Structure formats: C-alpha cells, structure tokens
Amino acid sequence: MGGYDELVLLKDIPFQSHCEHHMAPITGKAAIAYMPRDRVVGISKLARVLHAYARRLQIQERLTAEVAQCIWDNLKPQGVAVVIEAQHGCMTGRGVRTPGVGMVTSRLMGCFLEDHRSRKEVLSLMGY
C-alpha cells in the first residue's frame, strides 16, 4: 500500500454526460473518496472511472452508483463515497424550463455508510 491508510479524496472533477431520456447534456462535478485497505491508486484513475461511465447515456443516480461500485469492486477499500452535483439540460431547455437548478446525488459504502464519524469527515471534506 505504500504506507498510506487515511482518506483519499479527489473533488471538483468536471464531467459531461447526456440524459438517457432526452439526450440533453448533463454537466457537473464529482467528488470521489475512498479509505484504502491494501492499496492506493493514482488519482487520475478516479477521474477515469467517472469519465468512462459518463460517456454512456445516463441518469445521474445510476452514474453515482456505478462509479462507487466500480471503485468498491476493484480496490476493495474500507469505504467509498461519491457525490455528484450536476445541471441537466432537460430541466433548462425543455419541459419545466427551470434554469439554475442543481441536482446532488450520493452513494456511500463501507465505513462511510456504517460509521457516522467517517461519514461526517468525508462529507465535510467534500464540502457538504
């Protein structure tokens, strides 16, 4: 592991996707954190996971869950936390036509779900 066993957090990762319902753009930023167990990875890998799933037609809720699950399955950390905040073109350009609305989704796993102190720490560092 290289001697590191504390929180790893990459935040304000910009991304763009497209809504699977309306093909409208989804633009936003993500924060991805994990608590290592056996190893750490280069931080670019976290952004790559986000961008790989964002390339698909998506809904934000599933994007959040898929990113968290991928990190959980591959790193086998003590915990994973993913928070995504985005604006949806389908809200501003069609239907309800309400600009300036941001949607926030989160997925917490392992220690970030089970331990309130770990959850509070990661969400605070993420800015939530």
MDTraj code that builds the backbone (N, CA, C; nanometers):
import mdtraj as md
import numpy as np

residues = "MET GLY GLY TYR ASP GLU LEU VAL LEU LEU LYS ASP ILE PRO PHE GLN SER HIS CYS GLU HIS HIS MET ALA PRO ILE THR GLY LYS ALA ALA ILE ALA TYR MET PRO ARG ASP ARG VAL VAL GLY ILE SER LYS LEU ALA ARG VAL LEU HIS ALA TYR ALA ARG ARG LEU GLN ILE GLN GLU ARG LEU THR ALA GLU VAL ALA GLN CYS ILE TRP ASP ASN LEU LYS PRO GLN GLY VAL ALA VAL VAL ILE GLU ALA GLN HIS GLY CYS MET THR GLY ARG GLY VAL ARG THR PRO GLY VAL GLY MET VAL THR SER ARG LEU MET GLY CYS PHE LEU GLU ASP HIS ARG SER ARG LYS GLU VAL LEU SER LEU MET GLY TYR".split()
xyz = np.array([
    [0.0834, -0.1194, 0.0000],
    [0.0000, 0.0000, 0.0000],
    [0.0867, 0.1241, 0.0000],
    [0.2088, 0.1147, 0.0312],
    [0.2916, 0.2342, 0.0342],
    [0.2783, 0.3118, 0.1628],
    [0.2221, 0.2503, 0.2686],
    [0.2165, 0.3142, 0.3988],
    [0.1072, 0.4169, 0.4167],
    [0.0072, 0.4223, 0.3294],
    [-0.0988, 0.5222, 0.3437],
    [-0.2303, 0.4533, 0.3733],
    [-0.2913, 0.4898, 0.4853],
    [-0.4163, 0.4251, 0.5243],
    [-0.5216, 0.5258, 0.5703],
    [-0.5109, 0.6473, 0.5206],
    [-0.6094, 0.7518, 0.5521],
    [-0.6899, 0.7850, 0.4281],
    [-0.7878, 0.8699, 0.4446],
    [-0.8801, 0.9093, 0.3393],
    [-0.8082, 0.9632, 0.2153],
    [-0.8532, 0.9187, 0.0992],
    [-0.8079, 0.9719, -0.0292],
    [-0.9298, 1.0350, -0.0947],
    [-0.9195, 1.1620, -0.1318],
    [-1.0327, 1.2356, -0.1871],
    [-0.9895, 1.3165, -0.3078],
    [-1.0622, 1.3010, -0.4164],
    [-1.0444, 1.3834, -0.5355],
    [-1.1769, 1.4547, -0.5563],
    [-1.1749, 1.5887, -0.5572],
    [-1.3017, 1.6598, -0.5685],
    [-1.2979, 1.7623, -0.6807],
    [-1.4150, 1.8124, -0.7117],
    [-1.4335, 1.9097, -0.8202],
    [-1.3882, 1.8538, -0.9548],
    [-1.4181, 1.7265, -0.9793],
    [-1.3843, 1.6627, -1.1061],
    [-1.4943, 1.6982, -1.2061],
    [-1.4628, 1.7774, -1.3085],
    [-1.5673, 1.8130, -1.4046],
    [-1.6008, 1.6950, -1.4951],
    [-1.7261, 1.6878, -1.5364],
    [-1.7668, 1.5826, -1.6295],
    [-1.8848, 1.6319, -1.7118],
    [-1.9076, 1.5629, -1.8214],
    [-2.0259, 1.5871, -1.9032],
    [-2.0811, 1.4531, -1.9470],
    [-2.2121, 1.4435, -1.9469],
    [-2.2806, 1.3238, -1.9921],
    [-2.4046, 1.3680, -2.0678],
    [-2.4889, 1.2719, -2.1034],
    [-2.6146, 1.3040, -2.1695],
    [-2.7266, 1.2217, -2.1081],
    [-2.8381, 1.2859, -2.0865],
    [-2.9564, 1.2240, -2.0285],
    [-3.0091, 1.1156, -2.1217],
    [-3.0304, 0.9984, -2.0674],
    [-3.0795, 0.8874, -2.1495],
    [-3.2246, 0.9071, -2.1919],
    [-3.2976, 0.9939, -2.1244],
    [-3.4381, 1.0161, -2.1587],
    [-3.4561, 1.1204, -2.2685],
    [-3.3736, 1.2257, -2.2655],
    [-3.3953, 1.3390, -2.3552],
    [-3.2739, 1.3726, -2.4428],
    [-3.1626, 1.2999, -2.4226],
    [-3.0384, 1.3265, -2.4960],
    [-2.9842, 1.4677, -2.4691],
    [-3.0304, 1.5291, -2.3628],
    [-2.9858, 1.6630, -2.3247],
    [-2.8586, 1.6509, -2.2405],
    [-2.7730, 1.7527, -2.2442],
    [-2.6482, 1.7444, -2.1682],
    [-2.6690, 1.7475, -2.0166],
    [-2.5827, 1.6756, -1.9496],
    [-2.5701, 1.6796, -1.8038],
    [-2.4280, 1.7254, -1.7784],
    [-2.4114, 1.8364, -1.7098],
    [-2.2767, 1.8857, -1.6798],
    [-2.2652, 1.9080, -1.5300],
    [-2.1501, 1.8724, -1.4781],
    [-2.1348, 1.8893, -1.3350],
    [-1.9959, 1.8576, -1.2866],
    [-1.9906, 1.8300, -1.1578],
    [-1.8640, 1.7949, -1.0937],
    [-1.8905, 1.6838, -0.9934],
    [-1.7857, 1.6084, -0.9696],
    [-1.7971, 1.4963, -0.8772],
    [-1.6870, 1.5025, -0.7728],
    [-1.7151, 1.4421, -0.6597],
    [-1.6154, 1.4188, -0.5557],
    [-1.6148, 1.2685, -0.5302],
    [-1.4955, 1.2098, -0.5340],
    [-1.4805, 1.0660, -0.5151],
    [-1.3778, 1.0440, -0.4042],
    [-1.4161, 0.9648, -0.3050],
    [-1.3261, 0.9367, -0.1934],
    [-1.3267, 0.7878, -0.1630],
    [-1.2132, 0.7426, -0.1115],
    [-1.2082, 0.6057, -0.0612],
    [-1.1113, 0.5982, 0.0546],
    [-1.1359, 0.4996, 0.1408],
    [-1.0485, 0.4719, 0.2534],
    [-0.9744, 0.3438, 0.2181],
    [-0.8444, 0.3535, 0.1887],
    [-0.7701, 0.2364, 0.1417],
    [-0.7663, 0.1243, 0.2452],
    [-0.7589, 0.0038, 0.1921],
    [-0.7371, -0.1129, 0.2762],
    [-0.5981, -0.1689, 0.2459],
    [-0.5763, -0.2118, 0.1233],
    [-0.4499, -0.2746, 0.0846],
    [-0.3663, -0.1927, -0.0127],
    [-0.4308, -0.1015, -0.0868],
    [-0.3544, -0.0281, -0.1865],
    [-0.4215, 0.1031, -0.2222],
    [-0.3424, 0.1925, -0.2766],
    [-0.3926, 0.3172, -0.3315],
    [-0.3634, 0.3168, -0.4813],
    [-0.4386, 0.3982, -0.5544],
    [-0.4161, 0.4115, -0.6984],
    [-0.3900, 0.5578, -0.7296],
    [-0.3324, 0.5813, -0.8469],
    [-0.3119, 0.7189, -0.8903],
    [-0.4448, 0.7913, -0.9017],
    [-0.4461, 0.9177, -0.8660],
    [-0.5729, 0.9912, -0.8623],
    [-0.6383, 1.0034, -0.9994],
    [-0.5588, 0.9967, -1.1050],
    [-0.6201, 1.0053, -1.2378],
    [-0.7140, 0.8881, -1.2621],
    [-0.6911, 0.7765, -1.1953],
    [-0.7789, 0.6593, -1.2134],
    [-0.9203, 0.6889, -1.1650],
    [-0.9328, 0.7696, -1.0611],
    [-1.0655, 0.8041, -1.0105],
    [-1.1414, 0.8868, -1.1138],
    [-1.0751, 0.9847, -1.1729],
    [-1.1390, 1.0656, -1.2769],
    [-1.1712, 0.9810, -1.3992],
    [-1.0838, 0.8863, -1.4320],
    [-1.1084, 0.7996, -1.5482],
    [-1.2328, 0.7132, -1.5294],
    [-1.2539, 0.6650, -1.4083],
    [-1.3740, 0.5865, -1.3800],
    [-1.4986, 0.6723, -1.4035],
    [-1.4984, 0.7932, -1.3494],
    [-1.6113, 0.8849, -1.3686],
    [-1.6364, 0.9085, -1.5171],
    [-1.5321, 0.9430, -1.5899],
    [-1.5475, 0.9762, -1.7318],
    [-1.5913, 0.8555, -1.8139],
    [-1.5464, 0.7366, -1.7796],
    [-1.5865, 0.6167, -1.8526],
    [-1.7376, 0.5938, -1.8408],
    [-1.7911, 0.6066, -1.7206],
    [-1.9352, 0.5869, -1.7023],
    [-2.0155, 0.7054, -1.7564],
    [-1.9590, 0.8251, -1.7534],
    [-2.0303, 0.9436, -1.8033],
    [-2.0425, 0.9429, -1.9554],
    [-1.9585, 0.8668, -2.0249],
    [-1.9666, 0.8607, -2.1714],
    [-2.0948, 0.7957, -2.2204],
    [-2.1581, 0.7193, -2.1355],
    [-2.2819, 0.6494, -2.1709],
    [-2.4004, 0.7440, -2.1554],
    [-2.5089, 0.7135, -2.2226],
    [-2.6335, 0.7818, -2.1897],
    [-2.6649, 0.7442, -2.0455],
    [-2.7015, 0.8424, -1.9644],
    [-2.7068, 0.8199, -1.8215],
    [-2.8251, 0.8869, -1.7554],
    [-2.8477, 0.8467, -1.6330],
    [-2.9200, 0.9270, -1.5350],
    [-2.8209, 0.9462, -1.4206],
    [-2.8296, 1.0575, -1.3548],
    [-2.7295, 1.0920, -1.2542],
    [-2.7258, 0.9909, -1.1399],
    [-2.8407, 0.9418, -1.1002],
    [-2.8453, 0.8475, -0.9896],
    [-2.7646, 0.7217, -1.0213],
    [-2.7811, 0.6690, -1.1412],
    [-2.7085, 0.5484, -1.1791],
    [-2.5599, 0.5774, -1.1965],
    [-2.5255, 0.6920, -1.2531],
    [-2.3851, 0.7298, -1.2681],
    [-2.3152, 0.7290, -1.1320],
    [-2.3775, 0.7871, -1.0328],
    [-2.3217, 0.7923, -0.8975],
    [-2.2991, 0.6510, -0.8433],
    [-2.3996, 0.5669, -0.8577],
    [-2.3917, 0.4296, -0.8065],
    [-2.2862, 0.3482, -0.8810],
    [-2.2773, 0.3632, -1.0132],
    [-2.1814, 0.2854, -1.0917],
    [-2.0369, 0.3225, -1.0582],
    [-2.0099, 0.4503, -1.0414],
    [-1.8745, 0.4937, -1.0059],
    [-1.8357, 0.4351, -0.8702],
    [-1.9244, 0.4463, -0.7727],
    [-1.8947, 0.3939, -0.6388],
    [-1.8740, 0.2426, -0.6431],
    [-1.9596, 0.1717, -0.7133],
    [-1.9497, 0.0259, -0.7189],
    [-1.8207, -0.0192, -0.7865],
    [-1.7800, 0.0495, -0.8917],
    [-1.6562, 0.0148, -0.9620],
    [-1.5353, 0.0284, -0.8694],
    [-1.5294, 0.1368, -0.7953],
    [-1.4174, 0.1577, -0.7025],
    [-1.4221, 0.0541, -0.5907],
    [-1.5407, 0.0272, -0.5397],
    [-1.5588, -0.0726, -0.4340],
    [-1.5111, -0.2106, -0.4811],
    [-1.5537, -0.2507, -0.5993],
    [-1.5217, -0.3839, -0.6509],
    [-1.3733, -0.4005, -0.6842],
    [-1.3108, -0.2951, -0.7346],
    [-1.1733, -0.3076, -0.7831],
    [-1.0665, -0.2783, -0.6786],
    [-1.0910, -0.1837, -0.5900],
    [-0.9920, -0.1514, -0.4871],
    [-1.0151, -0.2272, -0.3570],
    [-1.1389, -0.2714, -0.3364],
    [-1.1762, -0.3378, -0.2124],
    [-1.1338, -0.2555, -0.0895],
    [-1.1725, -0.1279, -0.0889],
    [-1.1335, -0.0392, 0.0213],
    [-1.2219, -0.0597, 0.1441],
    [-1.1880, 0.0127, 0.2497],
    [-1.2725, 0.0108, 0.3691],
    [-1.4023, 0.0873, 0.3457],
    [-1.3979, 0.1859, 0.2570],
    [-1.5168, 0.2657, 0.2274],
    [-1.5004, 0.3436, 0.0994],
    [-1.6134, 0.3782, 0.0389],
    [-1.6186, 0.4598, -0.0821],
    [-1.7286, 0.5636, -0.0638],
    [-1.7029, 0.6846, -0.1095],
    [-1.8047, 0.7900, -0.1098],
    [-1.7970, 0.8634, -0.2429],
    [-1.9111, 0.8775, -0.3079],
    [-1.9197, 0.9512, -0.4340],
    [-2.0351, 1.0495, -0.4220],
    [-2.0078, 1.1761, -0.4500],
    [-2.1115, 1.2791, -0.4537],
    [-2.0996, 1.3493, -0.5880],
    [-2.2120, 1.3578, -0.6581],
    [-2.2153, 1.4241, -0.7877],
    [-2.3179, 1.5360, -0.7826],
    [-2.2757, 1.6531, -0.8292],
    [-2.3633, 1.7695, -0.8391],
    [-2.3655, 1.8120, -0.9850],
    [-2.4849, 1.8203, -1.0442],
    [-2.4917, 1.8486, -1.1876],
    [-2.6161, 1.9292, -1.2239],
    [-2.6060, 1.9913, -1.3409],
    [-2.7173, 2.0625, -1.4008],
    [-2.7613, 1.9823, -1.5234],
    [-2.8909, 1.9796, -1.5455],
    [-2.9478, 1.8965, -1.6501],
    [-3.0142, 1.9831, -1.7564],
    [-2.9704, 1.9642, -1.8800],
    [-3.0272, 2.0384, -1.9913],
    [-3.1755, 2.0146, -2.0084],
    [-3.2225, 1.8987, -1.9674],
    [-3.3656, 1.8694, -1.9795],
    [-3.4476, 1.9562, -1.8834],
    [-3.3860, 2.0068, -1.7783],
    [-3.4558, 2.0973, -1.6861],
    [-3.4588, 2.2396, -1.7388],
    [-3.3531, 2.2796, -1.8097],
    [-3.3436, 2.4188, -1.8530],
    [-3.3960, 2.4416, -1.9938],
    [-3.3817, 2.3430, -2.0820],
    [-3.4126, 2.3647, -2.2228],
    [-3.5436, 2.3075, -2.2707],
    [-3.6117, 2.2335, -2.1891],
    [-3.7377, 2.1733, -2.2313],
    [-3.8265, 2.1531, -2.1084],
    [-3.9448, 2.1071, -2.1277],
    [-4.0347, 2.0756, -2.0162],
    [-4.0556, 2.1909, -1.9205],
    [-4.0077, 2.1747, -1.8013],
    [-4.0312, 2.2715, -1.6939],
    [-3.9526, 2.4025, -1.7131],
    [-3.8472, 2.4005, -1.7942],
    [-3.7671, 2.5205, -1.8264],
    [-3.7324, 2.6009, -1.7010],
    [-3.6589, 2.5364, -1.6125],
    [-3.6200, 2.5990, -1.4865],
    [-3.4679, 2.6030, -1.4775],
    [-3.4071, 2.7163, -1.5150],
    [-3.2607, 2.7252, -1.5103],
    [-3.2085, 2.7398, -1.3679],
    [-3.0805, 2.7075, -1.3516],
    [-3.0143, 2.7276, -1.2228],
    [-3.0397, 2.6190, -1.1200],
    [-3.1022, 2.5109, -1.1612],
    [-3.1326, 2.4021, -1.0686],
    [-3.0176, 2.3020, -1.0706],
    [-2.9668, 2.2678, -0.9549],
    [-2.8620, 2.1676, -0.9442],
    [-2.9143, 2.0457, -0.8708],
    [-2.8719, 1.9295, -0.9168],
    [-2.9117, 1.8040, -0.8529],
    [-2.7895, 1.7432, -0.7861],
    [-2.8054, 1.6945, -0.6644],
    [-2.6969, 1.6303, -0.5909],
    [-2.7381, 1.4868, -0.5600],
    [-2.6480, 1.3932, -0.5940],
    [-2.6696, 1.2530, -0.5601],
    [-2.5460, 1.2016, -0.4875],
    [-2.5651, 1.1013, -0.4038],
    [-2.4514, 1.0449, -0.3307],
    [-2.4671, 0.8945, -0.3178],
    [-2.3529, 0.8291, -0.3045],
    [-2.3502, 0.6857, -0.2722],
    [-2.2370, 0.6668, -0.1728],
    [-2.2709, 0.6149, -0.0565],
    [-2.1744, 0.5866, 0.0485],
    [-2.1725, 0.4365, 0.0716],
    [-2.0534, 0.3817, 0.0860],
    [-2.0382, 0.2373, 0.1066],
    [-1.9351, 0.2127, 0.2161],
    [-1.9450, 0.0968, 0.2795],
    [-1.8461, 0.0574, 0.3803],
    [-1.8450, 0.1514, 0.4989],
    [-1.7245, 0.1913, 0.5409],
    [-1.7105, 0.2728, 0.6620],
    [-1.7808, 0.4081, 0.6513],
    [-1.7960, 0.4617, 0.5298],
    [-1.8637, 0.5907, 0.5147],
    [-2.0147, 0.5783, 0.5314],
    [-2.0654, 0.4590, 0.5156],
    [-2.2074, 0.4336, 0.5371],
    [-2.2333, 0.3914, 0.6813],
    [-2.1435, 0.3109, 0.7363],
    [-2.1662, 0.2488, 0.8661],
    [-2.1197, 0.3313, 0.9853],
    [-2.0181, 0.4145, 0.9680],
    [-1.9611, 0.4906, 1.0794],
    [-1.9922, 0.6390, 1.0621],
    [-2.0719, 0.6938, 1.1526],
    [-2.1153, 0.8332, 1.1374],
    [-1.9998, 0.9319, 1.1401],
    [-1.8919, 0.9022, 1.2148],
    [-1.7767, 0.9942, 1.2173],
    [-1.7045, 0.9958, 1.0838],
    [-1.6884, 0.8793, 1.0225],
    [-1.6249, 0.8728, 0.8904],
    [-1.7119, 0.9420, 0.7858],
    [-1.8423, 0.9214, 0.7943],
    [-1.9350, 0.9861, 0.7014],
    [-1.9274, 1.1375, 0.7154],
    [-1.9277, 1.1853, 0.8384],
    [-1.9214, 1.3288, 0.8628],
    [-1.7905, 1.3870, 0.8099],
    [-1.6799, 1.3171, 0.8326],
    [-1.5498, 1.3656, 0.7860],
    [-1.5459, 1.3755, 0.6338],
    [-1.5863, 1.2687, 0.5639],
    [-1.5744, 1.2697, 0.4176],
    [-1.6681, 1.3740, 0.3571],
    [-1.7904, 1.3837, 0.4064],
    [-1.8830, 1.4813, 0.3507],
    [-1.8376, 1.6239, 0.3786],
    [-1.7781, 1.6459, 0.4934],
    [-1.7253, 1.7788, 0.5262],
    [-1.6094, 1.8168, 0.4329],
    [-1.5181, 1.7235, 0.4112],
    [-1.4059, 1.7498, 0.3214],
    [-1.4522, 1.7696, 0.1769],
    [-1.5623, 1.7054, 0.1409],
    [-1.6187, 1.7227, 0.0073],
    [-1.6911, 1.8571, -0.0068],
    [-1.7224, 1.9181, 0.1067],
    [-1.7919, 2.0458, 0.1035],
    [-1.9427, 2.0345, 0.1207],
    [-1.9888, 1.9241, 0.1799],
    [-2.1325, 1.9034, 0.2002],
    [-2.1653, 1.8857, 0.3457],
])
top = md.Topology()
chain = top.add_chain()
for i, resn in enumerate(residues, 1):
    res = top.add_residue(resn, chain, resSeq=i)
    for name in ("N", "CA", "C"):
        top.add_atom(name, md.element.get_by_symbol(name[0]), res)
traj = md.Trajectory(xyz[None], top)
